[in-house]
Amino acid sequence: MSITKEKKSELIAAYKTSDKDNGGSAAAQVAVLTERIRNLTQHMKNNHKDEHSKRGLLMMVNRRKRLLAYIKKHSVADYEDLIKKLGLRK
């Protein structure tokens, strides 16, 4: 259900914005959240009555939405590139 440390490190390495970035950049956070959202979505398909997980899923989706809005506000090109890499829709 949750992502492993190795998977999280791979995502951060793939989406970091500078050499000193350890996962704090908005792009890296969006990538990690997207992976967590995909895992939790699979869980919700099998456990549709799990209201606690549903709330957590909605909170993650909204956090990702806010981070994407921040990225779009600062650089539309970076936003377009990120959603294309992650396979998200606008």
Beta strands, then each sheet from edge to edge (+ up, - down):
end
